[in-house]
Amino acid sequence: MKTFRGLNVPTSLSDVCDRDHLALLVYDVQVGIVSQIGGSQTIVANVGRVLKAARAARIRVFFTRHMSLPLELMGAFQLRMAMAWQRVDEPNLVKPWFLRDSPGFQIAPELTPLGAEAIFDKITMSAFEGTPLSIALRDCGVTAVAVAGIALEVGIEPTVRHAIDLGLIPVIISDACGSGNADAARRSLEALTFEGNALITDVATFTGLIGRPGNDARESGAQ
């Protein structure tokens, strides 16, 4: 950790994994999305390991869910995006896959959120656009957000880039991030690594760092 004019400037993953100022974002690990990716059981299990460690460390946890609008409420972009994803040529052929309260919309049952954890629904790729996430993090004094979930090349990369623009330090837990296209996911990681503001880690390293004893004020009794 470096200091400048009264500011603490984290320079390493170890610095960033301060449980008072770190949150975990579980991105779109929904039943209907998990079923579409290869190796999903491993990804869900790895996200579960991260979630278990975050809960044990009393790190704030937020979930997102991708939500479809009813066909009658989809605008031009929503229709265009759904047509591309579903590989159909006409808007009337679009099937809203993730309608609220449909089975595919729900968080994977292995990762059921607790009452002390928030779920934000969105129709965008960035978890920050159109949700209260940035307000909630800022209000809690969070300065870094660790991300796990699905899919790295589709929604996690835009979320990470948005976090950077908001002045948050993103931590990508790479082996807890699923993808629909492995090559595209690799390119996402390479581009984010080159850009330099995101920290890339793995489940074992991340859970080890957040599990260190005595690395936050709450554990010592401060509120």
Secondary structure per residue as TSV (DSSP state, phi and psi in degrees):
chain	resnum	aa	ss	phi	psi
A	1	M	-	360.0	131.2
A	2	K	E	-104.2	157.8
A	3	T	E	-126.4	145.9
A	4	F	E	-154.6	119.3
A	5	R	T	50.6	45.2
A	6	G	T	82.2	1.6
A	7	L	E	-99.8	139.4
A	8	N	E	-89.1	126.1
A	9	V	E	-114.8	101.1
A	10	P	-	-68.1	135.3
A	11	T	-	-121.9	-1.6
A	12	S	S	-140.1	163.9
A	13	L	H	-60.0	-38.4
A	14	S	H	-59.6	-41.2
A	15	D	H	-63.0	-42.5
A	16	V	H	-69.5	-30.9
A	17	C	-	-80.2	52.5
A	18	D	-	-94.9	115.2
A	19	R	T	-63.9	-20.9
A	20	D	T	-74.5	-23.2
A	21	H	T	-124.1	15.7
A	22	L	E	-121.4	140.5
A	23	A	E	-124.5	157.3
A	24	L	E	-107.8	130.4
A	25	L	E	-111.1	119.1
A	26	V	E	-98.9	108.0
A	27	Y	E	-95.8	111.6
A	28	D	-	53.0	39.4
A	29	V	-	-86.0	76.5
A	30	Q	B	-106.5	153.3
A	31	V	H	-53.1	-46.0
A	32	G	H	-74.1	-17.7
A	33	I	H	-90.9	-42.4
A	34	V	H	-54.9	-38.4
A	35	S	T	-69.1	-12.7
A	36	Q	T	-98.7	-6.7
A	37	I	S	-113.7	150.2
A	38	G	T	-75.9	149.1
A	39	G	T	65.1	26.9
A	40	S	H	-64.6	-33.6
A	41	Q	H	-62.6	-39.8
A	42	T	H	-66.3	-42.7
A	43	I	H	-63.6	-47.4
A	44	V	H	-61.2	-40.7
A	45	A	H	-63.1	-41.0
A	46	N	H	-69.3	-39.3
A	47	V	H	-62.1	-38.5
A	48	G	H	-61.3	-38.8
A	49	R	H	-64.3	-42.6
A	50	V	H	-64.2	-44.2
A	51	L	H	-63.4	-42.5
A	52	K	H	-61.2	-43.5
A	53	A	H	-67.1	-39.2
A	54	A	H	-64.6	-40.1
A	55	R	H	-66.2	-41.8
A	56	A	H	-63.1	-33.4
A	57	A	T	-87.6	-0.7
A	58	R	T	62.4	37.7
A	59	I	-	-83.8	141.8
A	60	R	E	-66.7	135.7
A	61	V	E	-124.0	133.1
A	62	F	E	-127.8	141.4
A	63	F	E	-114.4	149.7
A	64	T	E	-120.6	155.0
A	65	R	E	-133.2	134.6
A	66	H	E	-80.8	131.0
A	67	M	-	-119.6	133.8
A	68	S	B	-88.0	141.9
A	69	L	-	-83.9	153.3
A	70	P	-	-56.4	150.1
A	71	L	G	-53.3	-36.4
A	72	E	G	-67.9	-19.5
A	73	L	G	-105.2	-2.7
A	74	M	-	-72.2	132.9
A	75	G	-	-88.3	-173.6
A	76	A	H	-60.7	-43.4
A	77	F	H	-70.0	-42.7
A	78	Q	H	-59.9	-40.3
A	79	L	H	-66.3	-44.1
A	80	R	H	-60.1	-44.1
A	81	M	H	-64.4	-44.2
A	82	A	H	-65.0	-37.8
A	83	M	H	-62.6	-40.8
A	84	A	H	-66.1	-45.0
A	85	W	H	-65.2	-39.7
A	86	Q	H	-93.1	-2.7
A	87	R	T	55.9	49.8
A	88	V	-	-119.3	157.0
A	89	D	S	-100.7	-12.6
A	90	E	S	-125.2	138.2
A	91	P	G	-57.9	-34.1
A	92	N	G	-71.3	-9.0
A	93	L	G	-90.9	-6.0
A	94	V	-	-66.1	137.0
A	95	K	-	-114.2	115.2
A	96	P	-	-65.7	106.0
A	97	W	T	-76.4	-28.0
A	98	F	T	-123.1	49.7
A	99	L	B	-64.3	145.3
A	100	R	T	-54.2	134.0
A	101	D	T	72.7	5.1
A	102	S	S	-78.4	156.1
A	103	P	G	-57.1	-40.6
A	104	G	G	-69.5	-17.6
A	105	F	G	-75.5	-23.1
A	106	Q	S	-74.5	151.5
A	107	I	B	-62.7	141.9
A	108	A	-	-51.3	132.9
A	109	P	G	-60.7	-24.9
A	110	E	G	-66.4	-17.0
A	111	L	G	-118.5	25.3
A	112	T	-	-49.7	122.9
A	113	P	-	-63.3	149.1
A	114	L	-	-86.6	166.8
A	115	G	T	-62.0	-25.4
A	116	A	T	-88.1	8.2
A	117	E	S	-118.5	144.7
A	118	A	E	-97.8	150.1
A	119	I	E	-123.2	123.6
A	120	F	E	-114.3	127.7
A	121	D	E	-95.2	147.1
A	122	K	E	-148.5	160.3
A	123	I	S	-118.0	13.5
A	124	T	S	-115.7	173.8
A	125	M	S	-83.3	-46.6
A	126	S	S	-70.2	132.6
A	127	A	T	-68.4	-12.8
A	128	F	T	-92.9	-21.2
A	129	E	T	-80.8	119.5
A	130	G	T	77.1	11.2
A	131	T	S	-124.5	165.6
A	132	P	S	-83.1	11.8
A	133	L	H	-58.6	-49.2
A	134	S	H	-64.7	-36.5
A	135	I	H	-64.2	-45.5
A	136	A	H	-62.7	-43.2
A	137	L	H	-64.9	-46.6
A	138	R	H	-61.3	-41.5
A	139	D	H	-65.8	-26.8
A	140	C	T	-91.5	2.4
A	141	G	T	74.2	21.6
A	142	V	-	-77.0	133.9
A	143	T	-	-119.3	-6.3
A	144	A	E	-143.6	145.2
A	145	V	E	-132.2	124.5
A	146	A	E	-90.3	138.7
A	147	V	E	-123.7	132.3
A	148	A	E	-139.1	151.4
A	149	G	E	143.5	-149.9
A	150	I	E	-141.2	135.5
A	151	A	-	-117.6	144.3
A	152	L	I	-58.0	-47.4
A	153	E	I	-83.2	-11.1
A	154	V	I	-104.4	-55.8
A	155	G	I	-115.8	-28.8
A	156	I	I	-71.2	-42.2
A	157	E	H	-59.3	-48.5
A	158	P	H	-61.0	-34.8
A	159	T	H	-64.8	-44.0
A	160	V	H	-62.8	-43.6
A	161	R	H	-65.6	-37.2
A	162	H	H	-66.3	-41.1
A	163	A	H	-57.7	-42.9
A	164	I	H	-60.0	-44.4
A	165	D	H	-65.8	-22.6
A	166	L	T	-88.2	0.5
A	167	G	T	82.6	18.0
A	168	L	-	-97.8	148.9
A	169	I	E	-93.0	115.0
A	170	P	E	-86.8	140.9
A	171	V	E	-120.0	117.0
A	172	I	E	-98.1	118.4
A	173	I	E	-90.9	92.1
A	174	S	E	-62.5	-39.6
A	175	D	E	-83.8	5.2
A	176	A	E	-114.0	21.3
A	177	C	E	-121.4	116.6
A	178	G	E	-86.1	168.2
A	179	S	-	-148.7	155.4
A	180	G	S	-89.4	-22.3
A	181	N	-	-138.6	112.2
A	182	A	H	-63.5	-38.3
A	183	D	H	-66.5	-42.2
A	184	A	H	-65.2	-38.3
A	185	A	H	-64.3	-41.1
A	186	R	H	-61.9	-41.1
A	187	R	H	-64.6	-37.6
A	188	S	H	-60.1	-48.1
A	189	L	H	-62.7	-41.3
A	190	E	H	-63.4	-43.3
A	191	A	H	-66.0	-41.0
A	192	L	H	-69.6	-35.9
A	193	T	H	-64.1	-43.7
A	194	F	H	-63.6	-40.8
A	195	E	H	-61.6	-37.6
A	196	G	-	97.9	-9.9
A	197	N	S	-92.1	-20.9
A	198	A	S	-89.5	147.4
A	199	L	E	-103.9	131.1
A	200	I	E	-107.5	129.1
A	201	T	E	-143.2	-172.7
A	202	D	-	-128.7	172.2
A	203	V	H	-59.4	-47.2
A	204	A	H	-62.2	-45.0
A	205	T	H	-65.9	-46.2
A	206	F	H	-63.3	-48.6
A	207	T	H	-65.4	-33.2
A	208	G	H	-64.6	-40.9
A	209	L	H	-69.9	-43.0
A	210	I	H	-74.7	-17.4
A	211	G	T	-87.0	0.0
A	212	R	-	-60.6	137.1
A	213	P	T	-70.9	142.1
A	214	G	T	72.7	24.9
A	215	N	-	-100.6	16.8
A	216	D	S	-144.5	162.1
A	217	A	T	-71.6	-32.2
A	218	R	G	-62.2	-36.7
A	219	E	G	-65.8	-29.3
A	220	S	G	-87.4	2.8
A	221	G	T	104.2	-9.0
A	222	A	-	-74.6	149.6
A	223	Q	-	-118.3	360.0
